[in-house]
């Protein structure tokens, strides 16, 4: 059924749950999993609190490398064919969902897997939802794995 799965991860608990589901689907179908980390450091909330933008961008890249290495290790241990990709620049800064969908289209992914934090109310309004954006922008099947853990 699925040959290529795009797994969008960000190091959160929700993306760890998504990784586990990508492993289950990958093993069941023999699909290759591409773990993708979009290192988008254009978050306006950090600019507002006076964060050093260069240090923040470097930290995001470091987290991306660590997250992908951990995912690769888990995929390898599970025996799932995989690759990893760190995108240092999004297609549209602040629009991670657009970048994820573009990568899925470019690589011919049959399924997009990602975690969602399940934010509601003001948190959802302010922080938005990458998962929701992906669902709105793609015509591919999307497996969203919800975390009940507040992060």
N, C-alpha and C positions, 0 to 999 in steps of 0.2 A: 504494500500500500504506500508507505512513505519511503523515499530513498534519501532525501536530504532534509534534515531538521535544523532550523536556525534557533539556537538557544540564546536569548538575550539575558545577560546576567549583570548584576551590579554590586555583588558582594553582600547583599542583604539576606536576611533569613528567608524572605519570599523567593529570592532567586536560587537559594540553596534547595528549597523544595521543588522549584522548577527543574533544576538540574537532575534531581532524583527521578522526576517524571520523564524527562528526556532520556534518561538511561533506560527506564522501563520500556518506553516506546521504541527506542533505538534497538534494544535487545530483541524485542518481539518482532520487529519488522526488518531488522538487518540494515537499518538506515544509518547513514553517516551523520554525526552531530557536529555542527559548527558552533562553538561557544564564542559569543560576541560580547565585547565590552566597549561601550561608547564612552570615551573619556571627554565628556562635554563639561567644561569648566566655566560655562557662561552663566551660571546660576546667579541671578540678580540679587537674591537674598544675601549672598556673601558680600557683594559690593556695598549693600546698605549697612552692614555692620562693621565695615572698615577692614575686612580681611585682606591680607596680602594676596593679590590675584595670581602672581607668579608662583608663590609657595603653594597656593591652593591647587593650581594646575599641575604642578609637579606631584603633589600628593595624590591627586586623582589618577594620574598615570601609574604611580606606584601601586595604588589599590587595584587598578586594572590588571597590572602584571601579576600581582599576588592572587587575585581572584581567578584569572585564567589558568595560572599554574595549578591551583587547587582543583579547578574543574577538570583540567586535562588529566590530573592524577586519578581522580575518581572515575572518569570515563575509561581510562586505560585499565584500571583495576577491574572494572565491570566488563572489559572486553568489547567495548563499543568503539567502532572506527570513528575518529574525530579529528577536528582541527580547531585552532583557536585564532581569534583575530582581535587585535586592539586597534580601534579607530580613534586616532588622536583628535580628529576634527570631525564634527558632525556635518551633515549636509546643510542643515540650517541651524545655526547656534541656538540652543535652548529648545530645539525640537527633536529630541532623541527618538521619538516615535517615527518621524519621517526618515531618519537615518536607518533605523531597524528595518522598516519596510523596504527601503531602497536596497539594502544589503540582501534581504530575502529575495527580492526580484533579480538582483544581479547574480546571485549564486544558484538560482533555480530551486530554492527551498520549497518543499511540499507542505511544510508545517512550521509554524512559529510557536515556540514555547517560551513563556516568560512568567515571572512572578508578579503578583499585584499585592499591594499593602492593604487594600480594602479601606482606604481613608474615606471619611465621610465629612459632611458639613464644611466648616471653614478650612480645615486642613486640605480637603479635596479641592476646594475653590482656589486656594493659594498655591498649593503644590501641584495640582493637576494630577493626571494619571497617564503615565507612559503607556500602560497596557490599554487603556481606553483609546488613546490616540492611535495605537497600532490597529486595533479592531476597526476603527473608523476608516483608516487609510488603506487597508489591504483587502484583497479578494481571496487571500489564502486562509486556510483553517488556522485558528489561533487557539492554543491551549493555555489558558490562564490559570495559574496555581495561586490560590489566595492564602496569605499568611494571616493568622489571627494575632500574631505578635506585633505589638506596637514598637516601631523603631524610631 
